[in-house]
């Protein structure tokens, strides 16, 4: 892990890190494509964050086709960034402009889920998105890829909106 320059914004409280993981809605994945090795393929996707036995996981789903799916299957690794509570503040009395945010970024190992594990994850994703136990068309399982990203390295940073 690289040392963070702005130590005053570093988040080390693991409970807060977990809160950020589980409260954001989008993750941007950076995937390696040997066809374009100088430029990572970056794709935003919605996700659900979970903490299981003290480990952080990011669950995503999408079509079992396309560049994202193929690169995840082929490489099994990615980088990621998630962020939340974005707000630009103009502070005239301090002659300052700052961006408020919470972010978590890092590296992850990708596990493509199949069978019961994929169905279980799809149920969890659907219920989480809906906010209740959601009945969905199970025939979509055949064409829907599900990935479980195990966070292996991370850093967390925040410049929170001040309390009023």
N, C-alpha and C positions, 0 to 999 in steps of 0.2 A: 504494500500500500504506500502511496506517495504521501508526503507530509503536506498538510493543508496550510496554505499561505495565510488565510484569514482565520486564525485560531478562535477569534471571538465569535465566529459563526458556525464553528464545528459542533455537530450534535453527537454526543457520545452516550447520552442516556438511552439505553437500549429500549426502554419502554416508549420513548418519544420516536425512536427510529421505527419501531413496529407500528406506531400510530400513523406515521407518514406513509409507510408501505401500504397499510390497509385503508387509508383514506383517499388516496389518489385514484384517478379513474383511467388514466392513459399511461402507457409505457412506450418509450421509443427504444426499439431494439437496433443495435448495430451488429450487422452480420457480415462475415468475411465472404467475398466472392472472388475466387481465383481468376475469373475472367476480367476483373477490374481490381487488381490487388492494391492499388493506391487509394481507392475510394471505398470505404465501407458502405454497404447497403443499409440505410437507416429507414425504418418503417415504424410508424405509430400504430399501436393496437390497444384496444381496451383490455383490461385484465382484472383479476382478483388476486390480492395478496393474502398470504396465509403464513402463520408461524406454526411449525410442527416440530415438536421436540427441540425447541430452541433454535431451529434453522428457519431461514426466510425462504419462501417460495413465491413464485409469480406464475399464475395459471393463465394461459391464453388459449384461444381457439380460432379457427379459420378454415378455409377450404383446404382440402387435401390435394392441392394443386397450386402452382405458381411459384414465383421466385422465393418468397419468404419461406414457404413450406419446404422447398427443395434445399435451400441453404441451411435451414435449421436441422433437417435430417442429415445432411452431408457432413456438417462441421461439428454439431453437438455443443457449440459454445457461442456465447454472444456477450456483448456489453449492453448496458441498459442505462436509461435515466428516466426517473419519474419526478414530477414536480407538482406543486399545489400552491394555492393561495397567492397567485401572482397579482401584484399591484405595484404600479410605479407611483412613488410619492415625491412631490415637489415640496421642498422645505425652504421657503424663501428666507426665513430668519437665520438659517445656517448656510445660505447660499449653496444648497445641496439638492441633488436629485438621487434617489435610491430606489432599488427594486426590492420589494418584499416578496418572500418566497419560502418554501420548504422543499428540499430536494434530496433524493437518494439516488446514487449512481454506483455502478460497479460492474462486476463480471458474473456470469452464471453458466452453469452446465445445463444443457437442454436434454430433457428426456421426453421423447415422443410417446404418449400414452396410447395403449390399444386395449380392446376388449372391455372388461368390467371396470378397469382403472379409468379408461376414457369416459365411460358412461357415468361413473361416479363423479368425475370432475365436471362433466357437462351439467349434471344435476346441480352440483354446487354452484357453478357459474350462473346457470339460469335462475336458481333461487336467490342468489346474491344480487343479480341485476334487478329482478322483479321485487325483491323485498319480502317475498312469501314463497311457499312451496308452489312452484310453477309447473304446470303440465305442458310439455313441449312435444313436438313431433319427433319421435324416436327414430323414424326412418332417416333423419338427417345425420345420424351417427355414421352412416356409410361414407358420407362425403365430407365430414367435418374432422379436421385434425385437431388434436388437443396436445398441448405441450405443458410440461411442468419444468420451470426453470429454477434450479437450486442456486441461490446466491452464494458465491464462493469468496467474493471480495467486495467490499463496499466502502463508501464514504457518504456521510450525511451532513448537510449544511442547511442553515436557515437564517433568514433575516426577517424575523416575524413582524407582523403588523402590531404596533404598540397598543397596549391596553389604554382605553380612554379614561 
